[in-house]
Amino acid sequence: MTRPITTALGCIVLAAAASAHADDPAAVNAAQTDNATPSDKPRQELETVTVTTGSRSAKAVDKIPGAIMVITKAEVDRTLALTDDATAVLARTVPGYAESSQAMSNTGENLRGRIPLRLFDGIPQGSPLREGTRNGTFTDMGIIDRVEVINGPSAAEGIGAAGGIINYISKSAQKEGDQVDLTMRYSTQFKDDSSGYKVGANWAHKSGDFDMYLAGSYIDRGITWDANGRRIGMHQSGSLADTSSNDFFAKFGYDFGQGNSQRLQLTLSKFKIDGKDNYIEQLGDRSKGITDTAVPGHNPGTYAPFNDFWQAQLKYLNSDFFGGTLAMDAYRASQAMRFLPEATPDKQDPLIAPLGTLIDQSEINSQKKGLRTSWTRPDLFGVSGLELHTGVDWVEDTAQQKLAITNRLWVPPMDYTSWAPYLQLSWDVGPVTLVGGIRREDGQLEVNDYTTTYYRNRVAVKGGTIDYQNNLPNVGAIWRFAEGWSAFASWSKGFTLPNAGIPLRNVNKPGVSVSKMKDLQAIIVRNEEVGFNWRGERAGFSASTYKSTSQLGASLSVDPTTGDYVMNRAPVDIKGFEFSGDFRFNDEWKSTLLFSRAMGYTVFTANGPLTKHMGVTDVMPAKLGASLTWNFSEYGNATLGGTTLLSRNLNQNTTAYEHIGGYTLWDLEVNYDTRKFGKLTLGVENLTDRYYILAFNQVDSYQNFFAGRGRVVSITDKFSF
């Protein structure tokens, strides 16, 4: 019954003509107040919406030839009213982003059919050497000011951005004096073990040249239930259910020099989420439609899963350096992820325990350090509107994966070191902006000799090095051809490494040398895109179509024996279309709409034609989202939102046949600022208590037959003083 409602609401919004969430500049300006709702903020000109991701200096989005989105603080807060999932805000607001896994794992959560580079204040939150699909859970979203999204392959921020760049940007102190925010949140599904809560405090202080932002929080989560009153199983790649997390964040800044043209900034972040280990998996029966569930208990001798992320960053800015702006930041980060216990065939070893009885847990550890530099010079050579952006990046990334209980090596230590100089020019010629540039990736992957596990025949693999040298150009243009209208076209290359740990751990034949493994060759992605935007006084919209190709791409399939993923190296071709927008009826009513559809193609057999449709592990079905906001008083508003995932059938009459059943979910958020007792927020996720299976879980792989969450009710109270 919900599909006609979604269609009706979508038609109303579309008829009203709407614009991209990111094109609403209202909440992008960091100087605006934290407590304002989207409707409280006056609409400004598009040129005031700026991003720093990619250029690392403020750049107006209408001068960037590409699909750029800014997820504002108001949009982050709206999602937090419903759930503290770090990636849920992307699924609700970014057309090309896949559905949220509702788990600690972000398996299947790609951007335009490819893995994006996730950054936290510019620092990578995972390693392309061993993509553990856990890099979407790295901080408390309460400290995030906005999220900048560059859609499509990009080399601007380094390796890993095959699908684009998602940069979570933390809050800073903006006003003189002190401001303290206290947040308390309670959520429940009205089951004894489903309740959870959050307590958090943020302190912003600014005094003259010095500013500081401190934040800390604790979140406790209960188990989750589906709409049929059945506990949802524990995700083998990591569940958010039955966990607790601690987060500490600190940012210190000091402005100095003539006219405060220089700044030093130190940022520290420590985040850990731990499984409470109160439940174990109980498998269902896919053939009978019985989903996996969780029952109270603990596997003796096993450890609780976790994500343990910390990072430090020192940034230096000089806005008067030889006529331009110099930015330098050095960082160091440590990321550890432990997964749930399992007794899969690839973890067995008869020298340790009888086959089929050995339970083990994998754990990925990644260490990285880097230096990022940029220099931006406007009016180069005295030419008005001609801007140079140049610099060099250095990074060293080390990653490995072990089996934690038995202390066995599963993926050997991998060390990747890279130098990457780049140069970018942009030229504003009246209503036209022309851009072009190149980045040179010069990296080396080094792996020492190692031996695979029993399941892979204990093969001795000869280590070695692989050099990666790639020139990554980009060109584009944007034309502001009428009042409020602009159109753009772009062509670019992106670079990433494959998920190197998978082919390394899967070697099962002797005589293999790391330096000669085809599966370790780089993934070079070419992206072509055209689009247009319109912004009027009360409405607007944006739309784009793109084509993303790679001659030696990567896609996933399921190993029928282990149920784990196997990486396939073959040509990949992805094509898609996106639309998003909003319409403001009056001061009280506003609607939004987004739609995306992508299709991916690869081969059935080596050197065959691109006739195989890529499945849900790589490319999600089409998505439609809409919302309606009512500002019912000066101090209160309510938003009703809906998201529809459309049904899809692929590769019919083949062994790769895949059917995905669509579904529609509704959510409700109500805010009221009592002033005396704080700002109260009621959030209801899955408002109609719809029973559904997440699209990614409709495809059979290892212990992944989970239903989605049933109705969740949350109450948040935020005090500011």
Buried (B, 14 or more C-beta within 10 A) or exposed (E): EBEEBBBEBBEBBBEBBBBBBBBBBBBBBEEBEBBBBBBBBEBEEBEEBBBBBBBBBEBBBBBBBBBBBBBBBBBBBBBBBBBBBBBBBBBBBBBBBBBBBBBBBBBBBBBBBBBBBBBBBBBBBBBBBBBBBBBBBBBBBBBBBBBBBBBBBBBBBBBBBBBBBBBBBBBBBBEEEEBEBBBBBEBBBEBEBBBBBBEBBBBBBBEEEEBBBBBBBEBBBBBBBBBEEBBBBBBBBBBBBBBBBBBBBBBBBBBEEEEEBBBEBEBBBBBBBBBBBBBBBEEBEBEEEEBBBBEEEEBEEBBBBBBBBBBBBEBBBBBEBEEBBBBBBBBBBBBBBBBBBBBBBBBBBEEBBEEEEBBBBBBBBBBBBBBBBBBBBBEBEEEEBBBBBBBBBBBBBBBBBBBBBBEBBBBBBBBBBBBBBBBBBBBBEEEBBBBBBBBBBBBBBBBEEBBBBBBBEEBEBBBBEBEBEBEBEBBBBBBBEEEBBBBBBBBBBBBBBBBBBBBBBBBEEEEBEBBEBEBBEBBBBBBBBBBBBBBBEBBBBBBBBBBBBBEBBBBBBBBEEBBBBBBBBBBBBBBBBBBBBBBBEEEEBBBBBBBBBBBBBBBBEEEEEBEBBBBBBBBBBBBBBBBBBBBEEEBBBBBBBBBBBBEBEBBEEEEEEBEBEBBBBBBBBBBBBEEEEBBBBBBBBBBBBBBBBBBBBBBEBBBBBBBBBBBBBBBBBBBBE
